[in-house]
Amino acid sequence: MLTKLTLSAEKEVVEKAKLLAMEQQTSVSALFSRFVRSTAAGKPGLRGLGRLTRKATGIITLPSGKTDRRILEDELLEKHGLNR
């Protein structure tokens, strides 16, 4: 459920937020939500990531106990017929 929130910011900050949201093809609300979630989770911000990476962020959940690096290693080993 979405809850309405009113924020106050300097005009320049609001303009930058709108520009960032437009560049990322999202809304200022979604941009703010993503920022809060990533900050609360201790993750670095998404600003330095490419557009496709930003859009794909958070669309999947990794299997329990597996890191993205471990999944990549497993797939590369399988691709090249190697055993761990």
C-alpha positions as a Python dict, from the first residue, in 0.01 Angstrom:
ca = {
    (1, 'M'): (0, 0, 0),
    (2, 'L'): (137, 340, -94),
    (3, 'T'): (129, 622, 157),
    (4, 'K'): (153, 982, 54),
    (5, 'L'): (456, 1172, 187),
    (6, 'T'): (529, 1543, 147),
    (7, 'L'): (893, 1648, 147),
    (8, 'S'): (1050, 1991, 141),
    (9, 'A'): (1373, 2058, -47),
    (10, 'E'): (1554, 2343, -216),
    (11, 'K'): (1433, 2416, -569),
    (12, 'E'): (1769, 2304, -713),
    (13, 'V'): (1744, 1967, -536),
    (14, 'V'): (1389, 1913, -661),
    (15, 'E'): (1498, 1992, -1018),
    (16, 'K'): (1791, 1749, -991),
    (17, 'A'): (1562, 1478, -850),
    (18, 'K'): (1322, 1522, -1142),
    (19, 'L'): (1609, 1509, -1392),
    (20, 'L'): (1753, 1194, -1232),
    (21, 'A'): (1413, 1029, -1235),
    (22, 'M'): (1362, 1119, -1600),
    (23, 'E'): (1709, 986, -1693),
    (24, 'Q'): (1628, 660, -1513),
    (25, 'Q'): (1281, 645, -1668),
    (26, 'T'): (1113, 634, -1328),
    (27, 'S'): (929, 867, -1093),
    (28, 'V'): (1074, 1081, -815),
    (29, 'S'): (875, 869, -570),
    (30, 'A'): (1028, 546, -703),
    (31, 'L'): (1374, 706, -701),
    (32, 'F'): (1327, 809, -338),
    (33, 'S'): (1197, 464, -239),
    (34, 'R'): (1491, 292, -408),
    (35, 'F'): (1737, 527, -237),
    (36, 'V'): (1586, 466, 107),
    (37, 'R'): (1576, 88, 58),
    (38, 'S'): (1936, 66, -63),
    (39, 'T'): (2062, 300, 210),
    (40, 'A'): (1876, 110, 481),
    (41, 'A'): (2019, -218, 350),
    (42, 'G'): (2371, -76, 368),
    (43, 'K'): (2413, -95, -7),
    (44, 'P'): (2589, 176, -204),
    (45, 'G'): (2369, 408, -405),
    (46, 'L'): (2270, 318, -758),
    (47, 'R'): (2385, 642, -918),
    (48, 'G'): (2708, 503, -1066),
    (49, 'L'): (2531, 214, -1237),
    (50, 'G'): (2419, 206, -1597),
    (51, 'R'): (2057, 257, -1694),
    (52, 'L'): (1986, -110, -1765),
    (53, 'T'): (2151, -217, -1441),
    (54, 'R'): (1945, 36, -1244),
    (55, 'K'): (1627, -88, -1409),
    (56, 'A'): (1715, -452, -1336),
    (57, 'T'): (1815, -391, -974),
    (58, 'G'): (1594, -581, -732),
    (59, 'I'): (1394, -782, -987),
    (60, 'I'): (1525, -1119, -869),
    (61, 'T'): (1606, -1278, -536),
    (62, 'L'): (1911, -1503, -513),
    (63, 'P'): (1873, -1853, -374),
    (64, 'S'): (1933, -1870, 0),
    (65, 'G'): (2301, -1897, 87),
    (66, 'K'): (2425, -1814, -265),
    (67, 'T'): (2598, -1494, -363),
    (68, 'D'): (2594, -1352, -712),
    (69, 'R'): (2967, -1431, -737),
    (70, 'R'): (2911, -1797, -640),
    (71, 'I'): (2634, -1835, -898),
    (72, 'L'): (2859, -1685, -1167),
    (73, 'E'): (3147, -1916, -1068),
    (74, 'D'): (2921, -2222, -1080),
    (75, 'E'): (2787, -2130, -1423),
    (76, 'L'): (3133, -2067, -1566),
    (77, 'L'): (3262, -2397, -1428),
    (78, 'E'): (2966, -2580, -1580),
    (79, 'K'): (3006, -2401, -1914),
    (80, 'H'): (3369, -2508, -1940),
    (81, 'G'): (3311, -2861, -1808),
    (82, 'L'): (3512, -2813, -1490),
    (83, 'N'): (3434, -2943, -1143),
    (84, 'R'): (3456, -2746, -822),
}
